[in-house]
Amino acid sequence: MGTIEPENSETFMSNNAKNKLQELLDNLGCAGNCIDFRSTPLANLHCSTVTVTFPDGRIVYGTGKGHRKSDADIAAAKDALDRVDRIYPYLLVDWDELNIQAQAGDALIKLGVYLSPELKSAAAKSKGLQNVETNGHLAKVFDRWKAQNDPRLAIWGTNLSEHRKATLVEALLWNGYGQQVIADDAPTQLADLLSTLLIPGS
């Protein structure tokens, strides 16, 4: 259990654990009812308990004390974050890394369309690509997988933007098909390909 003393509460507020906990939940697409704070006056202190329910049903608790209710809530949130970091670090999502994986997944989608023998012309391939790579379409794919209880989406809630749903689908495509499609020496081969595009002095 954490406690915020009067002399350091201002510093703690500037690095608000309650906001960070909410950001974590937002990153996972949790709805507004994923977090519940309860506070009880205790002598000269307030004692707060936070209950965090993640989309996969996992529940994490945190407790904290402070001379003000807001301080107690922040201490409880910090306790919950510490538990997540220690026990469930996979819930701490790195969207920068997911964006990189999604870009690679987008490249796989393009390869899938452009190498499709069923799409004969350049126009057909262009139309086929437009049909499957838009954020709107990929977000619908996310919703379908989520409705089918796809275990890969267990930690994700449905309260995500269309763009983030599409990003997750592209990242999952890369993780699911990347190693099957891309040879082990692909980075070397592609680096050689890129070197042919370089123009000296430009």
C-alpha positions as CSV (number, residue, x, y, z in Angstrom):
1,M,0.0,0.0,0.0
2,G,1.3,3.4,-0.9
3,T,1.0,6.6,1.1
4,I,1.4,10.2,0.0
5,E,2.7,12.5,2.6
6,P,1.9,16.2,2.4
7,E,5.4,17.3,1.6
8,N,5.7,15.1,-1.6
9,S,2.1,15.1,-2.8
10,E,2.7,18.0,-5.2
11,T,5.6,16.2,-6.8
12,F,3.5,13.1,-7.1
13,M,0.6,15.0,-8.6
14,S,2.9,16.2,-11.4
15,N,3.6,12.6,-12.3
16,N,0.0,11.5,-11.6
17,A,-0.3,7.7,-11.4
18,K,-4.1,7.9,-11.7
19,N,-3.7,9.5,-15.1
20,K,-1.2,6.9,-16.1
21,L,-3.5,4.1,-15.1
22,Q,-6.3,5.6,-17.1
23,E,-3.9,5.9,-20.1
24,L,-3.0,2.3,-19.7
25,L,-6.7,1.4,-19.9
26,D,-7.3,3.7,-22.8
27,N,-4.4,2.0,-24.7
28,L,-6.1,-1.3,-24.2
29,G,-9.5,0.0,-25.4
30,C,-11.2,-0.4,-22.0
31,A,-14.6,1.1,-21.5
32,G,-15.3,3.7,-18.8
33,N,-16.4,1.1,-16.2
34,C,-13.0,-0.7,-16.2
35,I,-11.8,1.3,-13.2
36,D,-13.5,1.9,-9.8
37,F,-12.1,3.9,-6.9
38,R,-13.5,3.6,-3.4
39,S,-12.3,5.9,-0.6
40,T,-12.8,5.6,3.2
41,P,-11.8,8.3,5.8
42,L,-9.4,6.8,8.3
43,A,-8.4,9.0,11.3
44,N,-6.3,11.8,9.7
45,L,-6.0,9.9,6.4
46,H,-8.0,8.7,3.5
47,C,-7.7,5.1,2.4
48,S,-8.5,4.3,-1.2
49,T,-8.9,1.1,-3.1
50,V,-9.0,0.8,-6.9
51,T,-10.4,-2.2,-8.7
52,V,-9.2,-2.5,-12.3
53,T,-11.0,-4.9,-14.6
54,F,-9.2,-5.6,-17.8
55,P,-10.9,-6.8,-21.1
56,D,-9.7,-10.4,-20.6
57,G,-11.5,-10.5,-17.2
58,R,-8.3,-10.1,-15.2
59,I,-8.8,-8.0,-12.1
60,V,-6.0,-6.0,-10.4
61,Y,-6.4,-4.2,-7.1
62,G,-4.5,-1.3,-5.6
63,T,-4.6,0.4,-2.2
64,G,-3.2,3.7,-0.9
65,K,-3.4,6.3,1.8
66,G,-3.1,10.0,1.7
67,H,-4.1,13.1,3.6
68,R,-6.5,14.0,0.9
69,K,-8.9,11.8,-1.0
70,S,-7.2,12.7,-4.3
71,D,-3.8,11.7,-2.9
72,A,-5.1,8.4,-1.6
73,D,-6.6,7.7,-5.1
74,I,-3.2,8.4,-6.7
75,A,-1.4,6.2,-4.3
76,A,-3.9,3.4,-4.9
77,A,-3.4,3.8,-8.7
78,K,0.4,3.7,-8.3
79,D,0.0,0.5,-6.3
80,A,-2.1,-1.0,-9.1
81,L,0.4,0.0,-11.7
82,D,3.2,-1.5,-9.8
83,R,1.3,-4.8,-9.6
84,V,0.6,-4.7,-13.4
85,D,4.3,-4.0,-14.1
86,R,5.4,-6.8,-11.8
87,I,2.9,-9.5,-12.6
88,Y,1.3,-8.7,-16.0
89,P,3.9,-6.6,-17.9
90,Y,2.3,-7.7,-21.2
91,L,-0.6,-5.3,-20.5
92,L,1.8,-2.4,-20.8
93,V,1.4,-1.9,-24.5
94,D,4.1,-0.3,-26.7
95,W,2.1,1.4,-29.5
96,D,5.4,2.5,-31.2
97,E,6.4,-1.2,-31.6
98,L,2.9,-2.1,-32.7
99,N,3.0,0.6,-35.3
100,I,6.2,-0.8,-36.7
101,Q,4.7,-4.3,-36.9
102,A,1.6,-2.8,-38.5
103,Q,3.6,-1.2,-41.2
104,A,5.2,-4.6,-42.0
105,G,1.7,-6.1,-41.9
106,D,0.5,-3.5,-44.4
107,A,3.4,-4.5,-46.7
108,L,2.2,-8.1,-46.5
109,I,-1.3,-7.1,-47.5
110,K,0.1,-5.3,-50.5
111,L,2.2,-8.3,-51.5
112,G,-0.9,-10.6,-51.1
113,V,-2.9,-8.4,-53.4
114,Y,-0.2,-7.7,-56.0
115,L,0.9,-11.3,-56.2
116,S,-2.7,-12.7,-56.3
117,P,-3.2,-14.7,-59.6
118,E,-6.9,-14.0,-59.4
119,L,-6.4,-10.3,-59.9
120,K,-5.2,-10.1,-63.5
121,S,-4.9,-6.4,-64.3
122,A,-3.2,-3.4,-62.5
123,A,-6.7,-1.8,-62.1
124,A,-8.1,-5.0,-60.5
125,K,-5.2,-5.2,-58.1
126,S,-5.5,-1.5,-57.2
127,K,-9.2,-2.0,-56.5
128,G,-8.6,-5.2,-54.5
129,L,-6.1,-3.3,-52.4
130,Q,-8.5,-0.5,-51.7
131,N,-11.1,-3.1,-50.6
132,V,-8.9,-4.7,-47.9
133,E,-6.4,-2.2,-46.6
134,T,-8.5,0.7,-45.4
135,N,-8.8,1.5,-41.7
136,G,-12.6,1.0,-41.9
137,H,-12.3,-2.5,-43.4
138,L,-9.6,-3.6,-41.1
139,A,-11.5,-2.2,-38.1
140,K,-14.4,-4.4,-39.1
141,V,-12.0,-7.4,-39.2
142,F,-11.0,-6.6,-35.7
143,D,-14.6,-6.4,-34.6
144,R,-15.3,-9.8,-36.2
145,W,-12.3,-11.5,-34.6
146,K,-13.2,-9.9,-31.3
147,A,-16.8,-11.2,-31.6
148,Q,-15.4,-14.7,-32.3
149,N,-13.4,-14.5,-29.1
150,D,-10.1,-14.7,-30.9
151,P,-7.6,-15.3,-28.1
152,R,-5.1,-12.9,-29.7
153,L,-7.5,-10.1,-28.9
154,A,-8.2,-11.2,-25.3
155,I,-6.4,-8.2,-23.7
156,W,-8.1,-5.7,-26.0
157,G,-11.4,-3.9,-25.4
158,T,-13.7,-2.7,-28.1
159,N,-13.4,1.0,-27.1
160,L,-10.5,1.6,-29.6
161,S,-10.4,4.0,-32.4
162,E,-10.9,2.7,-36.0
163,H,-7.2,3.5,-36.7
164,R,-6.0,1.5,-33.7
165,K,-8.2,-1.4,-34.5
166,A,-6.7,-1.4,-38.0
167,T,-3.2,-1.1,-36.6
168,L,-3.7,-4.2,-34.4
169,V,-5.0,-6.3,-37.3
170,E,-2.0,-5.3,-39.4
171,A,0.4,-6.1,-36.5
172,L,-1.3,-9.5,-36.0
173,L,-1.0,-10.3,-39.7
174,W,2.7,-9.6,-39.5
175,N,3.2,-11.7,-36.4
176,G,1.1,-14.5,-37.9
177,Y,2.5,-14.6,-41.5
178,G,5.7,-12.6,-41.5
179,Q,8.1,-15.5,-40.8
180,Q,6.2,-17.7,-43.3
181,V,6.4,-15.2,-46.1
182,I,9.7,-13.5,-45.5
183,A,12.9,-15.5,-45.9
184,D,15.5,-15.3,-43.1
185,D,17.9,-13.4,-45.4
186,A,15.2,-10.9,-46.5
187,P,16.7,-8.0,-44.6
188,T,20.0,-8.4,-46.4
189,Q,18.3,-8.9,-49.8
190,L,16.1,-5.9,-49.3
191,A,19.0,-3.8,-48.1
192,D,20.7,-4.7,-51.4
193,L,17.5,-3.8,-53.3
194,L,17.4,-0.4,-51.6
195,S,21.0,0.3,-52.4
196,T,20.1,0.1,-56.1
197,L,17.8,3.0,-55.6
198,L,20.5,5.3,-54.2
199,I,21.8,8.0,-56.6
200,P,25.4,9.3,-55.7
201,G,25.4,12.9,-54.8
202,S,21.6,13.2,-54.3
